[in-house]
Amino acid sequence: MDFGGINPVILIASLMVASVPILLAALGELVTEKAGVLNLGVEGMMIMGAICGFITAVHSGSPVAGFVGGALGGAALSLVFAFVTQVLLANQVATGLALTLFGLGLSSLMGQNYNGIKPPLTGALLPGFLREIPVVGPIIFGHDWMVYLSILLVAAVWWVLKATRLGLIIRAVGESHEAAHALGYRVRLIRLGAIAFGGALAGLGGAYISLVRVPQWVDGITAGAGWIALAIVVFASWKPWRALIGAYLFGGITVLQLNLQAAGSRIPVEYLSMSPYLVTILVLVIMSSGRGRAALNAPAALGQNFHATR
Amino acid sequence: MLRLEKRPNPSRFWLYATPVVAVVLTMVFGGLLFALMGTNPFAVIRTIFWDPLFGEFAFYLRGQLLVKAGPLILIAIGLSLGFRAGIWNIGAEGQYIMGAICGAAVGLAVYPTENRLIFPLMILAGAFGGWAWAMIPAILKTRFNTNEILVSLMLVYVAQTILAKASTGFLKNPEGMGFPGSRNFSGYPAAANPELIAGSGLHWGGVAALIVAVAAWVLLSRHIIGFQIRLSGQAPRAARFHGVNPSRLVVLCMGLSGALAGLAGLFEVTGPAGQISIDFNVGYGFTAIIVAFLGRLNPIGIVLAGVLMALTYVGGEMASTNLRLPAAAIQVFQGMLLFFLLGVDVLTNYRIRMAKGG
């Protein structure tokens, strides 16, 4: 059952794996933006997660510890952003860019002695006989635990934002920080939490790249995944389940173009490898054009700093 | 408990003092980082900031300073116009690459004709390449309200794949024995961008940077467009009442910054880099963002900031050969500088007061 040398079952199974990093990072950024903070440093936090996770996993021998290390690395870097934007009230766009530039440099500095090392393997979660069921086996049962965790996190974020008091507070802070402040909520503290959560998920996504997707350490390993994650948040119009769809769409394109390259397609490799970026632009155009439909759903206080006058 | 109190007007003293404070803080914390890595921080700081200017090899390194500062200043001045108006072109790296490819393509197309008009034509083509690449996010922004930050950045990755295609495909040197990369411009006088004064490191890119800095200063302080740019950044509502057309401003700012980045790319590829190759770009487009902020988005400030940033490049290379400091450490150092700048800037707009309780 192959189409032009590409097996659709394997394609779907591998796109689920390929989209985990951008899904996690997009989900984290979604929560951050829901709280009214635009953190453009996703790429930097992801790559910090990638190197921190890699180092932890190599030294502890445990991939689980690696993912925890990656999340901590991403969160730690995001706290720098939180301090500069929330306490020192710096411009969020510029600080986010600084975070990316700094993260790229720091990760390459930390990773100098880790080139060419193999990290401990993250195996499949479920027993083998389930994976051998045709079609559904590889697609539903064949993955490592991070794939399932990422989907669970989508459900959790959706539920928290939609149905809990915490979610209501986060949204209130993101829609109108003045009103939230007047109600007695600590705007900057809540934003700090949302930024750290976003950083942790970006770090987790980055660790997935260096521990599972590639799996080794290379400078600049994230290759723009963080920026694609930012685009997915816009594509999802700040809704968690749509972020899942968006991430799978982009994961699908990435996997498809890699498969086409491997299958010796007649389209030159260069054009195939630029396709995820072109599709991102196309999707952004479609989402932002329809009379600002997507823009209407953007948190009202997105990107504005809060300074309590009273 | 410390509390921030908004100043009625930005402090003029801190406006000029913050870049200096940020540089000093970066030296202190960068020094700590270098010490943690087991190098002598004082030796590293001296190698980066002192030796290229007054050290043993200063006669050579001072020239390198202009080579690196030229493109940084050119790009940063373009970016600063947009940043002032709240238009975030962060894909200068892509525009730099496309400018280099377009300009080089014009030169290579007429190889080996010798004519005095070839180099000026290449300059035009380089500016056009960068301009056209920046027009994509600009037009998408004005027509479809698409986020220019994400689009311009995505186009960097697209430009990099086009560069790979150019150096292995359509611009490859036919006499290069199969190696990737175009013909070297140093062997083609009509299209080359040589050093103008031997040993100074000054090439046409440096001359252009200085001209552009003066032009930008005049534009910002004396021309109605400069006024509109400043007004849109500081008071968007007032700008609308004043009759500023936001779309026109986006197209203008993006176009100018793209064209300048393209120019920088062309001067680099015909001069110091010498040829189109897969990795001739070394991230000037991103470092220029730091330069723009370090220069406080002011053309004269940017010239100084560009020279300082060039110092970290040249000195950083020295430190990595002499003191075995990893090249990435300089990148961290530059990133740190931007953080400190943005953070210390709080003093320009706020006063720190002691307050009782929260």
Interface residues (C-beta under 8 A of the other chain):
Chain A: L40 V80 F83 V84 L88 L89 A90 N91 V93 A94 T95 L97 A98 L101 F102 G103 L104 G105 L106 S108 L109 Q112 D219 A223 G224 W227 I228 L230 A231 V234 P268 E270 Y271 S273 M274 Y277 L278 T280 I281 L284 V285 S288 S289 G292 A295 H307 T309
Chain B: L4 K6 F83 W88 I90 L140 R143 F144 N145 T146 N147 I149 L150 V151 L153 M154 L155 Y157 V158 T161 I162 A164 K165 G169 F286 T287 I289 I290 F293 P326 A328 A329 I330 Q331 V332 F333 Q334 G335 M336 L338 F339 L342 G343 V344 D345 V346 N349 Y350
